[in-house]
């Protein structure tokens, strides 16, 4: 008796395993930049890579986290982070004032952030 293979399930499993492998490679890449980086910080960087120009509020909604937690992670990804040893962040993101509302800051990749993004895209092949 032969078993019928559900190609959709096989493809779904393959895609999920590729996603897990990519996530592990992503964390490994970030550990080379900073060995204490949290997974949420990596996730926030990835989100900004996909949607440059998003806001802190967008990040809070996406990850369902408080604004303070998002801000702490954004400072780590920025150039200056007072809560870290030496006061230096990773220098991957910068905040720019929104052109329509000066109270809102949008998130953008720095040159270093763009370089890390390109390295991560290379992981995807």
N, CA and C atoms as an extended XYZ file, in Angstrom:
375
Properties=species:S:1:pos:R:3:atomname:S:1:resname:S:1:resid:I:1 pbc="F F F"
N         0.842       -1.168        0.000 N   UNK     1
C         0.000        0.000        0.000 CA  UNK     1
C         0.897        1.245        0.000 C   UNK     1
N         0.773        2.061       -1.012 N   UNK     2
C         1.599        3.265       -1.098 CA  UNK     2
C         0.877        4.431       -0.419 C   UNK     2
N         1.671        5.286        0.177 N   UNK     3
C         1.118        6.470        0.837 CA  UNK     3
C         1.180        7.640       -0.121 C   UNK     3
N         0.138        8.394       -0.139 N   UNK     4
C         0.103        9.590       -0.984 CA  UNK     4
C         0.825       10.719       -0.244 C   UNK     4
N         1.745       11.353       -0.919 N   UNK     5
C         2.495       12.461       -0.321 CA  UNK     5
C         1.796       13.762       -0.673 C   UNK     5
N         1.542       14.542        0.353 N   UNK     6
C         0.909       15.850        0.160 CA  UNK     6
C         2.013       16.862       -0.157 C   UNK     6
N         2.146       17.203       -1.442 N   UNK     7
C         3.213       18.103       -1.883 CA  UNK     7
C         3.128       19.480       -1.232 C   UNK     7
N         1.908       19.943       -0.952 N   UNK     8
C         1.757       21.246       -0.293 CA  UNK     8
C         2.366       21.218        1.112 C   UNK     8
N         2.140       20.118        1.842 N   UNK     9
C         2.699       20.004        3.193 CA  UNK     9
C         4.213       19.889        3.147 C   UNK     9
N         4.718       19.165        2.171 N   UNK    10
C         6.166       19.027        2.024 CA  UNK    10
C         6.783       20.384        1.714 C   UNK    10
N         6.181       21.119        0.800 N   UNK    11
C         6.697       22.444        0.447 CA  UNK    11
C         6.613       23.390        1.637 C   UNK    11
N         5.505       23.317        2.393 N   UNK    12
C         5.338       24.156        3.575 CA  UNK    12
C         6.427       23.846        4.598 C   UNK    12
N         6.688       22.561        4.839 N   UNK    13
C         7.728       22.151        5.788 CA  UNK    13
C         9.096       22.614        5.318 C   UNK    13
N         9.364       22.473        4.009 N   UNK    14
C        10.649       22.897        3.456 CA  UNK    14
C        10.824       24.406        3.631 C   UNK    14
N         9.775       25.151        3.346 N   UNK    15
C         9.830       26.608        3.485 CA  UNK    15
C        10.049       27.000        4.943 C   UNK    15
N         9.367       26.321        5.861 N   UNK    16
C         9.551       26.624        7.282 CA  UNK    16
C        10.970       26.322        7.737 C   UNK    16
N        11.539       25.208        7.297 N   UNK    17
C        12.914       24.868        7.662 CA  UNK    17
C        13.891       25.883        7.078 C   UNK    17
N        13.630       26.357        5.869 N   UNK    18
C        14.484       27.387        5.275 CA  UNK    18
C        14.382       28.677        6.084 C   UNK    18
N        13.184       28.999        6.561 N   UNK    19
C        12.989       30.196        7.382 CA  UNK    19
C        13.734       30.079        8.704 C   UNK    19
N        13.684       28.892        9.304 N   UNK    20
C        14.401       28.671       10.556 CA  UNK    20
C        15.905       28.776       10.329 C   UNK    20
N        16.391       28.188        9.257 N   UNK    21
C        17.818       28.260        8.930 CA  UNK    21
C        18.231       29.713        8.693 C   UNK    21
N        17.386       30.472        8.012 N   UNK    22
C        17.687       31.883        7.770 CA  UNK    22
C        17.722       32.649        9.094 C   UNK    22
N        16.743       32.386        9.965 N   UNK    23
C        16.700       33.077       11.258 CA  UNK    23
C        17.955       32.773       12.071 C   UNK    23
N        18.397       31.534       12.063 N   UNK    24
C        19.616       31.168       12.784 CA  UNK    24
C        20.841       31.862       12.189 C   UNK    24
N        20.904       31.936       10.875 N   UNK    25
C        22.012       32.633       10.216 CA  UNK    25
C        21.985       34.122       10.538 C   UNK    25
N        20.793       34.662       10.619 N   UNK    26
C        20.617       36.075       10.958 CA  UNK    26
C        21.141       36.362       12.358 C   UNK    26
N        20.763       35.533       13.312 N   UNK    27
C        21.230       35.708       14.687 CA  UNK    27
C        22.748       35.537       14.745 C   UNK    27
N        23.267       34.552       14.042 N   UNK    28
C        24.713       34.312       14.012 CA  UNK    28
C        25.457       35.530       13.460 C   UNK    28
N        24.915       36.134       12.411 N   UNK    29
C        25.515       37.341       11.823 CA  UNK    29
C        25.533       38.481       12.842 C   UNK    29
N        24.423       38.652       13.557 N   UNK    30
C        24.348       39.717       14.549 CA  UNK    30
C        25.262       39.452       15.738 C   UNK    30
N        25.468       38.198       16.079 N   UNK    31
C        26.369       37.858       17.188 CA  UNK    31
C        27.801       38.263       16.859 C   UNK    31
N        28.145       38.333       15.573 N   UNK    32
C        29.473       38.810       15.175 CA  UNK    32
C        29.576       40.321       15.395 C   UNK    32
N        28.461       41.017       15.263 N   UNK    33
C        28.430       42.462       15.471 CA  UNK    33
C        28.420       42.773       16.961 C   UNK    33
N        27.591       42.026       17.703 N   UNK    34
C        27.454       42.215       19.149 CA  UNK    34
C        26.998       40.889       19.746 C   UNK    34
N        27.812       40.318       20.612 N   UNK    35
C        27.483       38.995       21.139 CA  UNK    35
C        26.387       38.998       22.200 C   UNK    35
N        25.889       40.173       22.584 N   UNK    36
C        24.803       40.256       23.565 CA  UNK    36
C        23.473       40.680       22.958 C   UNK    36
N        23.379       40.721       21.660 N   UNK    37
C        22.175       41.222       21.001 CA  UNK    37
C        21.000       40.264       21.247 C   UNK    37
N        19.836       40.840       21.501 N   UNK    38
C        18.622       40.053       21.734 CA  UNK    38
C        17.930       39.749       20.413 C   UNK    38
N        17.144       38.701       20.407 N   UNK    39
C        16.406       38.309       19.207 CA  UNK    39
C        15.433       39.413       18.778 C   UNK    39
N        14.808       40.092       19.736 N   UNK    40
C        13.887       41.181       19.399 CA  UNK    40
C        14.617       42.297       18.652 C   UNK    40
N        15.834       42.590       19.064 N   UNK    41
C        16.623       43.628       18.395 CA  UNK    41
C        16.877       43.239       16.944 C   UNK    41
N        17.203       41.980       16.720 N   UNK    42
C        17.415       41.470       15.365 CA  UNK    42
C        16.119       41.572       14.569 C   UNK    42
N        15.004       41.229       15.211 N   UNK    43
C        13.703       41.315       14.549 CA  UNK    43
C        13.343       42.742       14.161 C   UNK    43
N        13.614       43.681       15.040 N   UNK    44
C        13.320       45.089       14.743 CA  UNK    44
C        14.178       45.565       13.572 C   UNK    44
N        15.461       45.207       13.588 N   UNK    45
C        16.324       45.588       12.468 CA  UNK    45
C        15.778       45.007       11.162 C   UNK    45
N        15.381       43.751       11.196 N   UNK    46
C        14.844       43.094        9.993 CA  UNK    46
C        13.587       43.795        9.498 C   UNK    46
N        12.728       44.201       10.418 N   UNK    47
C        11.499       44.894       10.040 CA  UNK    47
C        11.810       46.231        9.371 C   UNK    47
N        12.769       46.967        9.918 N   UNK    48
C        13.153       48.242        9.299 CA  UNK    48
C        13.766       47.996        7.918 C   UNK    48
N        14.513       46.911        7.775 N   UNK    49
C        15.067       46.565        6.455 CA  UNK    49
C        13.953       46.365        5.431 C   UNK    49
N        12.872       45.740        5.858 N   UNK    50
C        11.763       45.459        4.938 CA  UNK    50
C        10.880       46.675        4.699 C   UNK    50
N        10.788       47.568        5.692 N   UNK    51
C         9.884       48.714        5.586 CA  UNK    51
C        10.574       49.972        6.096 C   UNK    51
N        11.596       50.383        5.397 N   UNK    52
C        12.326       51.577        5.825 CA  UNK    52
C        11.371       52.770        5.872 C   UNK    52
N        11.510       53.577        6.926 N   UNK    53
C        10.633       54.729        7.101 CA  UNK    53
C         9.499       54.475        8.094 C   UNK    53
N         9.471       53.279        8.698 N   UNK    54
C         8.432       53.010        9.688 CA  UNK    54
C         8.743       53.766       10.978 C   UNK    54
N         7.800       53.775       11.897 N   UNK    55
C         7.954       54.516       13.145 CA  UNK    55
C         8.047       53.555       14.334 C   UNK    55
N         8.398       54.114       15.477 N   UNK    56
C         8.426       53.363       16.723 CA  UNK    56
C         7.052       52.749       16.996 C   UNK    56
N         5.998       53.492       16.745 N   UNK    57
C         4.631       52.991       16.957 CA  UNK    57
C         4.335       51.791       16.069 C   UNK    57
N         4.815       51.828       14.835 N   UNK    58
C         4.632       50.690       13.922 CA  UNK    58
C         5.303       49.438       14.492 C   UNK    58
N         6.484       49.612       15.062 N   UNK    59
C         7.213       48.494       15.648 CA  UNK    59
C         6.453       47.933       16.850 C   UNK    59
N         5.930       48.832       17.687 N   UNK    60
C         5.146       48.404       18.853 CA  UNK    60
C         3.941       47.562       18.433 C   UNK    60
N         3.260       48.007       17.406 N   UNK    61
C         2.089       47.265       16.925 CA  UNK    61
C         2.491       45.923       16.331 C   UNK    61
N         3.539       45.904       15.538 N   UNK    62
C         3.955       44.684       14.857 CA  UNK    62
C         4.369       43.594       15.851 C   UNK    62
N         5.184       43.979       16.852 N   UNK    63
C         5.692       43.004       17.817 CA  UNK    63
C         4.842       42.918       19.092 C   UNK    63
N         3.827       43.772       19.189 N   UNK    64
C         2.956       43.817       20.366 CA  UNK    64
C         3.782       44.010       21.649 C   UNK    64
N         4.591       45.071       21.631 N   UNK    65
C         5.454       45.381       22.774 CA  UNK    65
C         5.204       46.821       23.213 C   UNK    65
N         5.530       47.136       24.477 N   UNK    66
C         5.389       48.518       24.951 CA  UNK    66
C         6.382       49.455       24.250 C   UNK    66
N         6.026       50.714       24.207 N   UNK    67
C         6.863       51.714       23.537 CA  UNK    67
C         8.267       51.786       24.157 C   UNK    67
N         8.346       51.651       25.474 N   UNK    68
C         9.655       51.724       26.142 CA  UNK    68
C        10.575       50.597       25.681 C   UNK    68
N        10.034       49.397       25.506 N   UNK    69
C        10.848       48.263       25.068 CA  UNK    69
C        11.325       48.466       23.623 C   UNK    69
N        10.441       48.980       22.786 N   UNK    70
C        10.831       49.272       21.407 CA  UNK    70
C        11.920       50.342       21.384 C   UNK    70
N        11.757       51.371       22.190 N   UNK    71
C        12.743       52.459       22.238 CA  UNK    71
C        14.110       51.960       22.684 C   UNK    71
N        14.144       51.104       23.708 N   UNK    72
C        15.421       50.551       24.179 CA  UNK    72
C        16.144       49.809       23.055 C   UNK    72
N        15.403       49.027       22.313 N   UNK    73
C        16.005       48.273       21.210 CA  UNK    73
C        16.438       49.185       20.075 C   UNK    73
N        15.682       50.240       19.824 N   UNK    74
C        16.063       51.192       18.780 CA  UNK    74
C        17.331       51.943       19.159 C   UNK    74
N        17.489       52.255       20.446 N   UNK    75
C        18.724       52.907       20.884 CA  UNK    75
C        19.915       51.977       20.681 C   UNK    75
N        19.727       50.690       20.952 N   UNK    76
C        20.809       49.725       20.730 CA  UNK    76
C        21.187       49.702       19.251 C   UNK    76
N        20.215       49.789       18.372 N   UNK    77
C        20.470       49.764       16.930 CA  UNK    77
C        20.990       51.096       16.403 C   UNK    77
N        20.843       52.171       17.179 N   UNK    78
C        21.314       53.501       16.770 CA  UNK    78
C        22.788       53.677       17.138 C   UNK    78
N        23.320       54.860       16.884 N   UNK    79
C        24.743       55.110       17.132 CA  UNK    79
C        25.056       55.320       18.607 C   UNK    79
N        24.159       55.996       19.325 N   UNK    80
C        24.401       56.315       20.729 CA  UNK    80
C        23.369       55.586       21.585 C   UNK    80
N        23.857       54.878       22.596 N   UNK    81
C        22.967       54.153       23.493 CA  UNK    81
C        23.510       54.296       24.912 C   UNK    81
N        22.946       55.210       25.675 N   UNK    82
C        23.443       55.510       27.020 CA  UNK    82
C        23.369       54.316       27.963 C   UNK    82
N        22.470       53.391       27.720 N   UNK    83
C        22.312       52.244       28.604 CA  UNK    83
C        23.314       51.135       28.367 C   UNK    83
N        24.182       51.294       27.387 N   UNK    84
C        25.168       50.248       27.069 CA  UNK    84
C        26.556       50.672       27.518 C   UNK    84
N        27.373       49.699       27.756 N   UNK    85
C        28.749       49.949       28.156 CA  UNK    85
C        29.445       50.799       27.098 C   UNK    85
N        30.015       51.890       27.493 N   UNK    86
C        30.689       52.783       26.556 CA  UNK    86
C        29.751       53.760       25.869 C   UNK    86
N        28.447       53.585       26.061 N   UNK    87
C        27.465       54.502       25.487 CA  UNK    87
C        27.307       54.408       23.985 C   UNK    87
N        27.805       53.327       23.387 N   UNK    88
C        27.725       53.189       21.936 CA  UNK    88
C        26.694       52.143       21.552 C   UNK    88
N        25.932       52.477       20.526 N   UNK    89
C        25.006       51.524       19.941 CA  UNK    89
C        25.668       50.843       18.757 C   UNK    89
N        24.882       50.105       18.019 N   UNK    90
C        25.416       49.350       16.883 CA  UNK    90
C        25.587       50.191       15.617 C   UNK    90
N        24.937       51.353       15.561 N   UNK    91
C        25.088       52.240       14.405 CA  UNK    91
C        24.433       51.742       13.136 C   UNK    91
N        23.358       50.958       13.261 N   UNK    92
C        22.698       50.389       12.089 CA  UNK    92
C        21.481       51.194       11.632 C   UNK    92
N        20.868       51.932       12.563 N   UNK    93
C        19.669       52.718       12.244 CA  UNK    93
C        19.847       54.163       12.671 C   UNK    93
N        19.075       55.021       12.018 N   UNK    94
C        19.001       56.413       12.437 CA  UNK    94
C        17.552       56.860       12.371 C   UNK    94
N        17.221       57.803       13.229 N   UNK    95
C        15.872       58.355       13.251 CA  UNK    95
C        15.886       59.712       12.574 C   UNK    95
N        14.893       59.919       11.719 N   UNK    96
C        14.771       61.198       11.018 CA  UNK    96
C        13.377       61.747       11.281 C   UNK    96
N        13.258       63.078       11.386 N   UNK    97
C        11.928       63.659       11.593 CA  UNK    97
C        11.038       63.452       10.369 C   UNK    97
N         9.783       63.160       10.628 N   UNK    98
C         8.799       62.999        9.559 CA  UNK    98
C         8.571       64.344        8.884 C   UNK    98
N         8.415       64.350        7.592 N   UNK    99
C         8.263       65.608        6.850 CA  UNK    99
C         6.911       66.271        7.116 C   UNK    99
N         5.904       65.475        7.533 N   UNK   100
C         4.566       66.037        7.759 CA  UNK   100
C         4.292       66.381        9.224 C   UNK   100
N         4.975       65.695       10.148 N   UNK   101
C         4.739       65.915       11.573 CA  UNK   101
C         6.067       65.793       12.306 C   UNK   101
N         6.605       66.917       12.765 N   UNK   102
C         7.929       66.935       13.377 CA  UNK   102
C         8.014       66.104       14.657 C   UNK   102
N         6.880       65.769       15.270 N   UNK   103
C         6.885       64.962       16.495 CA  UNK   103
C         7.170       63.489       16.211 C   UNK   103
N         6.966       63.087       14.982 N   UNK   104
C         7.148       61.688       14.592 CA  UNK   104
C         8.536       61.503       13.995 C   UNK   104
N         9.205       60.427       14.409 N   UNK   105
C        10.519       60.099       13.858 CA  UNK   105
C        10.391       58.795       13.071 C   UNK   105
N        10.948       58.797       11.868 N   UNK   106
C        10.933       57.597       11.037 CA  UNK   106
C        12.301       56.929       11.116 C   UNK   106
N        12.331       55.625       10.892 N   UNK   107
C        13.552       54.837       11.047 CA  UNK   107
C        14.147       54.484        9.690 C   UNK   107
N        15.455       54.690        9.578 N   UNK   108
C        16.160       54.455        8.321 CA  UNK   108
C        17.489       53.765        8.593 C   UNK   108
N        17.963       53.022        7.609 N   UNK   109
C        19.256       52.356        7.719 CA  UNK   109
C        20.389       53.344        7.522 C   UNK   109
N        21.444       53.176        8.298 N   UNK   110
C        22.668       53.940        8.066 CA  UNK   110
C        23.453       53.196        6.972 C   UNK   110
N        24.605       53.726        6.599 N   UNK   111
C        25.442       53.021        5.618 CA  UNK   111
C        25.839       51.647        6.165 C   UNK   111
N        26.180       51.604        7.445 N   UNK   112
C        26.530       50.323        8.069 CA  UNK   112
C        25.314       49.393        8.076 C   UNK   112
N        24.145       49.933        8.377 N   UNK   113
C        22.923       49.142        8.376 CA  UNK   113
C        22.620       48.584        6.996 C   UNK   113
N        22.840       49.384        5.964 N   UNK   114
C        22.621       48.930        4.586 CA  UNK   114
C        23.593       47.805        4.239 C   UNK   114
N        24.828       47.916        4.723 N   UNK   115
C        25.827       46.878        4.486 CA  UNK   115
C        25.417       45.565        5.155 C   UNK   115
N        24.925       45.644        6.391 N   UNK   116
C        24.461       44.445        7.098 CA  UNK   116
C        23.247       43.862        6.382 C   UNK   116
N        22.347       44.723        5.916 N   UNK   117
C        21.182       44.247        5.163 CA  UNK   117
C        21.638       43.482        3.920 C   UNK   117
N        22.610       44.027        3.199 N   UNK   118
C        23.117       43.353        2.000 CA  UNK   118
C        23.735       41.993        2.349 C   UNK   118
N        24.448       41.923        3.471 N   UNK   119
C        25.013       40.647        3.913 CA  UNK   119
C        23.897       39.648        4.212 C   UNK   119
N        22.822       40.128        4.828 N   UNK   120
C        21.706       39.245        5.171 CA  UNK   120
C        20.981       38.768        3.912 C   UNK   120
N        20.855       39.651        2.944 N   UNK   121
C        20.224       39.255        1.678 CA  UNK   121
C        21.067       38.210        0.960 C   UNK   121
N        22.388       38.313        1.103 N   UNK   122
C        23.279       37.324        0.504 CA  UNK   122
C        23.061       35.940        1.137 C   UNK   122
N        22.665       35.916        2.410 N   UNK   123
C        22.378       34.645        3.079 CA  UNK   123
C        21.203       33.924        2.408 C   UNK   123
N        20.273       34.721        1.870 N   UNK   124
C        19.100       34.139        1.228 CA  UNK   124
C        19.436       33.529       -0.131 C   UNK   124
N        20.539       33.981       -0.696 N   UNK   125
C        20.978       33.406       -1.971 CA  UNK   125
C        20.483       34.091       -3.162 C   UNK   125
